[in-house]
Amino acid sequence: MSVDLVKVIDVTSADGLAGKVWLYEDSLRIHVGKEVYVYDLEGRPIFIYYNDRLFVRGLSGEFVEKKWLSVRPHRRFLRRLRDESEKRNIIEYAHWRLGTILNSIEEDDVLRLTDKIFAMNYWRLELDADKFRKIYLPISILPPDQYLSLVLQPIIGCPYNKCSFCTFYRDRRFRIRSPDEFREHVAMVREFLGEGVKMRRKIFLADANALIAKTDLLIEYMNITRELLNHKSIEGFYAFTDYFHKPKSLKDLVRLRENGLKRVYIGLESGSKKVLEILNKPGLSSEAIDYVKLFKRAGINVGVIVLIGAGGREYYREHVDKTIEVLNKMPLDNRDIIYMSRLKIREESPYRYLALKYGITSLTMEEMDSQIAEITRGLNFQHPNTPVIAEYDIDEFVY
């Protein structure tokens, strides 16, 4: 769904650089020289790019700095900002810079929005982030194509929560919210976002496996969301799921698709039974194949996540060969995504201890490059029906 452009204004900054201001239905975007600034309609910064550095700010107040070092091999500099004075300096620099760019603008609709931007100083943004933290439990992770979604939390935590490599939901007890509790949650989110909701057209139903809820309840969640957001540009609903809990029937999946479910994301991790054992992940890869087939029959697109480096050097060949075998049995097409996610071992991760038990040696970055290349070469999807293949770096995520 495209975003309508309201107007484009040519500008010249105080230091003589030509630029443009784009006012969209959902955001304000400013380009001057090599600098780019993107704000939502409440004046919150989303992207700030200057001095060849991209800063991404989440609603939570977190900042990540990103910079491409090379495309092949895939290398990106990533840094999560911890220092409060550095964050404040970035916001203050952006406001100063916008002052030098926007001083000649006379259009009232743009001026109203820029007034909001300048009012959102660092301390106002900190208060805004504090409101966010009172509404949400931490948004632990999203697929990369969902980073600008509107996340809602009908499901708290993970119904399994024992995978050895994953610590995302260890801080919360699994539960399913009642419709009344979810309604209150959505109302709070809507009030918090204000006009900023227009920038978030996809609805991601968190946390780890929204499809564990009964189908009628999921549809009720969707209806509550549409009713309370009352926002014409909702593109659809998205969610994580797994393949080892009781799968939905084809009839239920069709109902969910008819009510707006567009894509689900499944952590395959590996096609190897042995590697899955090390990951403490239940179920068989054949069950993942069957569930993907069911989703595709229902008209729901799929994102399949492969854990690059799982099993280390000792299971490198088995991980590659079995994963290729499983992916090639899935009826994926160009509406689907295969995400290659490099294994990141946290200090508190049980995988660290299982790796010692199984005598696993971690892959280097270059060995992970080779593993991604081998898996990609082994896929036999036919153009133009090849799924998108992309890397998934969990360290770059903020919400």
C-alpha positions as CSV (number, residue, x, y, z in Angstrom):
1,M,0.0,0.0,0.0
2,S,1.6,3.3,-1.1
3,V,1.7,6.4,1.0
4,D,0.2,9.5,-0.5
5,L,2.6,12.5,-1.0
6,V,0.9,15.7,0.1
7,K,3.5,18.2,-1.1
8,V,7.1,18.7,-1.9
9,I,8.9,22.0,-1.0
10,D,12.3,23.0,-2.3
11,V,14.5,24.5,0.4
12,T,18.0,25.9,0.8
13,S,19.8,25.5,4.1
14,A,21.6,28.5,5.7
15,D,24.9,27.1,4.5
16,G,23.7,27.1,0.9
17,L,22.8,23.4,0.4
18,A,19.8,22.6,-1.8
19,G,17.3,20.2,-0.4
20,K,13.6,19.1,-0.4
21,V,11.0,18.6,2.2
22,W,8.4,15.9,1.6
23,L,5.2,16.0,3.5
24,Y,3.5,12.6,3.3
25,E,0.2,11.5,4.8
26,D,2.1,9.7,7.5
27,S,5.4,11.5,8.0
28,L,7.7,14.5,7.3
29,R,11.0,13.7,5.4
30,I,13.8,16.2,4.9
31,H,16.8,15.8,2.6
32,V,19.5,18.3,2.3
33,G,22.9,17.5,0.8
34,K,23.7,14.0,2.1
35,E,21.6,14.4,5.3
36,V,18.2,12.8,5.8
37,Y,15.7,13.4,8.7
38,V,12.4,11.5,9.1
39,Y,9.8,12.2,11.7
40,D,6.3,10.9,12.4
41,L,3.3,13.2,12.6
42,E,3.8,13.7,16.4
43,G,7.3,15.0,15.8
44,R,9.1,11.9,17.0
45,P,12.4,11.2,15.1
46,I,12.5,7.9,13.3
47,F,15.7,8.2,11.2
48,I,18.5,10.8,11.5
49,Y,21.3,10.5,9.0
50,Y,24.3,12.9,8.9
51,N,28.1,12.6,8.7
52,D,27.6,9.2,7.0
53,R,26.0,7.8,10.1
54,L,22.4,6.5,10.4
55,F,20.8,6.8,13.8
56,V,17.5,4.9,14.3
57,R,15.4,5.8,17.3
58,G,12.7,3.5,18.6
59,L,9.5,4.4,20.5
60,S,11.2,2.9,23.5
61,G,13.9,5.7,23.4
62,E,16.6,3.3,22.3
63,F,19.0,4.4,19.6
64,V,21.0,2.2,17.2
65,E,23.8,3.5,14.9
66,K,24.1,1.7,11.6
67,K,26.6,2.0,8.8
68,W,27.2,-0.3,5.8
69,L,30.9,-1.4,5.6
70,S,30.4,-3.7,2.7
71,V,27.6,-5.5,0.9
72,R,29.6,-8.6,-0.1
73,P,30.6,-9.9,2.3
74,H,27.6,-8.6,4.3
75,R,29.1,-6.2,6.9
76,R,27.4,-3.5,8.9
77,F,28.7,-1.5,11.7
78,L,26.1,-1.6,14.5
79,R,26.2,0.2,17.9
80,R,23.5,0.5,20.5
81,L,23.9,3.9,22.1
82,R,24.2,3.8,25.9
83,D,25.4,7.3,26.8
84,E,22.5,9.7,27.5
85,S,24.5,12.8,26.6
86,E,25.3,11.3,23.2
87,K,21.6,10.7,22.5
88,R,20.8,14.2,23.6
89,N,23.4,15.6,21.4
90,I,22.0,13.8,18.4
91,I,18.5,15.2,19.0
92,E,19.8,18.7,19.6
93,Y,22.0,18.6,16.5
94,A,19.0,17.5,14.4
95,H,16.9,20.3,15.8
96,W,19.6,22.9,15.1
97,R,20.1,21.5,11.6
98,L,16.4,21.6,10.8
99,G,16.3,25.2,12.0
100,T,18.9,26.0,9.3
101,I,16.9,24.1,6.6
102,L,13.3,25.0,7.4
103,N,13.6,28.7,8.1
104,S,12.1,29.8,4.7
105,I,9.1,27.5,4.8
106,E,5.7,29.3,4.9
107,E,3.2,26.5,4.4
108,D,1.0,26.2,7.5
109,D,0.6,22.4,7.4
110,V,4.4,21.9,7.4
111,L,4.9,24.6,10.0
112,R,2.4,22.9,12.4
113,L,4.4,19.7,12.1
114,T,7.8,21.3,12.5
115,D,6.5,23.0,15.6
116,K,5.7,19.5,17.0
117,I,9.2,18.4,16.0
118,F,10.9,21.3,17.8
119,A,8.7,20.8,20.9
120,M,9.9,17.2,21.1
121,N,13.2,18.0,22.7
122,Y,15.3,15.4,24.3
123,W,13.5,15.5,27.7
124,R,10.1,15.5,26.1
125,L,11.2,12.4,24.1
126,E,12.4,10.8,27.4
127,L,8.9,11.3,28.9
128,D,7.4,9.9,25.8
129,A,9.6,6.8,26.1
130,D,8.6,6.4,29.7
131,K,4.9,6.3,28.6
132,F,5.8,3.7,26.1
133,R,7.4,1.5,28.8
134,K,4.2,1.7,30.9
135,I,2.1,0.4,28.0
136,Y,4.4,-2.3,26.7
137,L,6.4,-5.2,28.0
138,P,9.7,-5.0,26.1
139,I,9.4,-5.7,22.4
140,S,12.1,-8.3,22.3
141,I,12.5,-8.9,18.5
142,L,10.7,-8.4,15.2
143,P,11.5,-9.7,11.7
144,P,13.3,-6.9,9.7
145,D,10.4,-6.2,7.4
146,Q,8.3,-5.4,10.5
147,Y,10.5,-2.8,12.2
148,L,8.0,-0.1,11.4
149,S,4.9,-2.1,12.3
150,L,2.5,-1.2,15.0
151,V,3.2,-3.9,17.6
152,L,0.3,-5.1,19.8
153,Q,0.7,-7.7,22.6
154,P,-2.3,-10.0,22.8
155,I,0.0,-12.8,23.8
156,I,2.6,-12.3,26.6
157,G,5.8,-14.3,26.3
158,C,6.5,-17.6,24.7
159,P,4.4,-20.8,25.2
160,Y,7.6,-22.9,25.0
161,N,10.4,-20.6,26.1
162,K,13.1,-23.3,26.4
163,C,15.1,-22.9,23.1
164,S,18.8,-22.9,24.2
165,F,19.8,-20.0,22.0
166,C,16.8,-17.7,22.8
167,T,16.5,-15.5,25.9
168,F,14.0,-13.0,24.5
169,Y,11.1,-14.0,26.7
170,R,12.7,-15.3,29.9
171,D,11.7,-12.2,31.7
172,R,7.9,-12.9,31.6
173,R,5.4,-15.6,32.3
174,F,3.4,-16.8,29.3
175,R,-0.3,-15.9,29.2
176,I,-3.0,-14.9,26.8
177,R,-4.8,-11.7,27.3
178,S,-8.6,-11.5,27.5
179,P,-10.4,-9.4,25.0
180,D,-11.2,-6.8,27.6
181,E,-7.5,-6.6,28.6
182,F,-6.4,-6.4,25.0
183,R,-9.0,-3.7,24.3
184,E,-7.5,-1.6,27.1
185,H,-4.0,-2.2,25.8
186,V,-4.9,-1.1,22.2
187,A,-6.7,2.0,23.5
188,M,-3.6,3.0,25.5
189,V,-1.3,2.4,22.4
190,R,-3.6,4.5,20.2
191,E,-3.7,7.3,22.7
192,F,0.1,7.2,23.1
193,L,0.9,7.2,19.4
194,G,-1.5,9.9,18.4
195,E,-1.1,10.9,14.7
196,G,2.1,8.9,14.7
197,V,0.0,5.7,14.3
198,K,-0.3,6.6,10.6
199,M,3.3,5.7,9.9
200,R,2.7,2.1,11.2
201,R,0.5,0.4,8.6
202,K,1.3,-3.2,9.5
203,I,0.0,-4.7,12.7
204,F,2.3,-7.2,14.4
205,L,0.6,-9.4,16.9
206,A,3.3,-10.2,19.5
207,D,4.9,-11.9,21.4
208,A,6.5,-15.2,20.4
209,N,3.5,-17.1,19.0
210,A,0.2,-15.3,18.6
211,L,-1.3,-18.2,16.7
212,I,-1.3,-20.3,19.8
213,A,-4.6,-18.4,20.7
214,K,-7.8,-19.9,19.5
215,T,-8.9,-18.7,16.1
216,D,-12.1,-17.0,17.3
217,L,-10.0,-15.1,19.8
218,L,-7.5,-14.0,17.2
219,I,-10.3,-12.7,15.0
220,E,-11.7,-10.8,18.0
221,Y,-8.2,-9.3,18.6
222,M,-8.2,-8.2,14.9
223,N,-11.7,-6.7,15.1
224,I,-10.8,-4.8,18.3
225,T,-7.7,-3.5,16.6
226,R,-9.6,-2.2,13.6
227,E,-12.3,-0.7,15.8
228,L,-10.0,1.3,18.1
229,L,-7.3,2.3,15.6
230,N,-9.9,3.5,13.1
231,H,-7.1,4.0,10.7
232,K,-7.9,3.3,7.0
233,S,-4.3,2.5,6.0
234,I,-3.9,-0.8,8.0
235,E,-2.2,-3.1,5.6
236,G,-2.7,-6.4,7.5
237,F,-1.7,-8.5,10.4
238,Y,1.5,-10.4,11.0
239,A,2.9,-12.7,13.7
240,F,5.5,-15.2,14.8
241,T,4.4,-18.8,15.1
242,D,6.0,-22.3,15.5
243,Y,5.4,-25.7,14.0
244,F,5.6,-27.9,17.1
245,H,2.5,-26.8,18.9
246,K,-0.8,-28.1,17.6
247,P,-1.2,-26.4,14.1
248,K,-4.2,-24.6,13.0
249,S,-6.5,-26.4,10.5
250,L,-6.7,-25.2,6.9
251,K,-10.2,-23.9,7.6
252,D,-9.0,-21.8,10.6
253,L,-6.1,-20.4,8.5
254,V,-8.4,-19.4,5.7
255,R,-10.6,-17.6,8.2
256,L,-7.5,-15.8,9.6
257,R,-6.4,-14.8,6.1
258,E,-9.9,-13.5,5.3
259,N,-9.6,-11.4,8.5
260,G,-6.3,-9.9,7.4
261,L,-3.5,-12.2,8.4
262,K,-0.9,-11.6,5.7
263,R,2.3,-13.4,6.8
264,V,3.6,-15.6,9.6
265,Y,7.3,-16.1,10.6
266,I,8.5,-19.5,11.5
267,G,11.8,-20.3,13.2
268,L,13.0,-23.4,11.3
269,E,16.6,-22.8,12.6
270,S,17.9,-26.0,11.0
271,G,16.8,-29.0,9.0
272,S,19.1,-31.2,11.1
273,K,17.5,-33.2,13.9
274,K,20.8,-33.2,15.8
275,V,21.2,-29.5,15.5
276,L,17.6,-29.0,16.7
277,E,18.5,-31.1,19.7
278,I,21.4,-28.8,20.5
279,L,19.1,-25.9,20.2
280,N,16.6,-27.6,22.5
281,K,13.9,-27.1,19.9
282,P,11.2,-29.7,19.8
283,G,9.4,-31.1,16.8
284,L,10.7,-32.4,13.5
285,S,11.6,-30.3,10.4
286,S,9.1,-32.4,8.5
287,E,6.4,-30.7,10.6
288,A,7.7,-27.3,9.6
289,I,7.4,-28.4,5.9
290,D,3.8,-29.5,6.5
291,Y,2.8,-26.3,8.3
292,V,4.3,-24.1,5.6
293,K,2.3,-26.1,3.0
294,L,-0.8,-25.5,5.0
295,F,-0.2,-21.7,5.3
296,K,0.4,-21.5,1.5
297,R,-2.7,-23.4,0.7
298,A,-4.6,-20.9,2.9
299,G,-3.1,-18.0,1.0
300,I,-0.9,-16.8,3.9
301,N,2.7,-15.8,3.1
302,V,5.6,-17.1,5.2
303,G,8.9,-15.9,6.6
304,V,11.3,-18.8,7.4
305,I,14.2,-18.2,9.7
306,V,17.4,-20.2,9.4
307,L,20.0,-19.9,12.2
308,I,23.4,-19.5,10.6
309,G,26.2,-21.1,12.7
310,A,23.9,-23.4,14.7
311,G,25.9,-26.5,15.6
312,G,29.2,-24.9,14.9
313,R,32.0,-26.4,12.9
314,E,31.2,-29.9,14.1
315,Y,27.7,-29.9,12.5
316,Y,28.4,-27.5,9.7
317,R,27.9,-29.9,6.8
318,E,24.8,-31.6,8.3
319,H,23.2,-28.2,9.1
320,V,23.8,-27.0,5.6
321,D,22.7,-30.1,3.8
322,K,19.6,-30.8,5.9
323,T,18.5,-27.2,5.9
324,I,18.7,-27.0,2.1
325,E,16.8,-30.3,1.8
326,V,14.0,-28.9,4.1
327,L,13.7,-25.5,2.4
328,N,13.5,-27.1,-1.0
329,K,10.5,-29.1,0.1
330,M,8.6,-25.9,1.1
331,P,6.4,-24.4,-1.6
332,L,7.8,-20.9,-1.1
333,D,7.5,-18.3,-3.8
334,N,8.3,-14.6,-4.4
335,R,5.8,-13.5,-1.7
336,D,7.8,-15.3,0.9
337,I,11.1,-14.5,2.8
338,I,14.0,-16.7,3.9
339,Y,15.9,-15.0,6.7
340,M,19.5,-16.0,7.4
341,S,20.0,-15.1,11.1
342,R,23.6,-15.3,12.4
343,L,23.7,-17.1,15.7
344,K,24.5,-14.6,18.6
345,I,25.2,-16.2,21.9
346,R,24.3,-14.1,24.9
347,E,26.1,-14.5,28.2
348,E,23.0,-16.0,29.9
349,S,22.1,-18.3,27.0
350,P,21.9,-22.1,27.8
351,Y,23.4,-22.7,24.3
352,R,26.8,-21.7,25.7
353,Y,26.7,-24.7,28.1
354,L,25.2,-27.1,25.5
355,A,28.0,-26.1,23.2
356,L,30.5,-27.3,25.8
357,K,28.6,-30.5,26.3
358,Y,28.6,-31.3,22.6
359,G,32.1,-30.0,22.0
360,I,30.9,-27.3,19.5
361,T,33.3,-24.7,18.1
362,S,31.7,-21.4,17.0
363,L,31.9,-20.3,13.4
364,T,33.9,-17.3,12.5
365,M,32.1,-14.5,10.6
366,E,33.8,-15.7,7.4
367,E,32.6,-19.3,8.0
368,M,29.1,-17.9,8.5
369,D,29.4,-16.1,5.2
370,S,30.3,-19.4,3.5
371,Q,27.4,-21.1,5.2
372,I,24.9,-18.5,3.9
373,A,26.4,-18.8,0.4
374,E,26.2,-22.6,0.4
375,I,22.6,-22.7,1.6
376,T,21.6,-20.0,-0.9
377,R,23.3,-21.9,-3.8
378,G,21.6,-25.1,-2.8
379,L,18.1,-23.7,-3.1
380,N,16.2,-24.7,-6.3
381,F,13.4,-22.2,-6.5
382,Q,12.7,-21.1,-10.0
383,H,12.8,-17.5,-11.1
384,P,10.6,-15.4,-10.9
385,N,9.1,-17.4,-8.0
386,T,12.2,-17.3,-5.9
387,P,11.6,-16.1,-2.3
388,V,13.4,-13.1,-1.0
389,I,16.6,-14.2,0.8
390,A,17.9,-11.7,3.3
391,E,20.1,-11.4,6.4
392,Y,18.6,-10.9,9.8
393,D,20.8,-9.2,12.4
394,I,19.1,-9.2,15.8
395,D,21.5,-6.6,17.1
396,E,20.1,-3.9,14.8
397,F,16.6,-4.0,16.2
398,V,15.0,-1.2,18.2
399,Y,11.3,-0.6,18.7
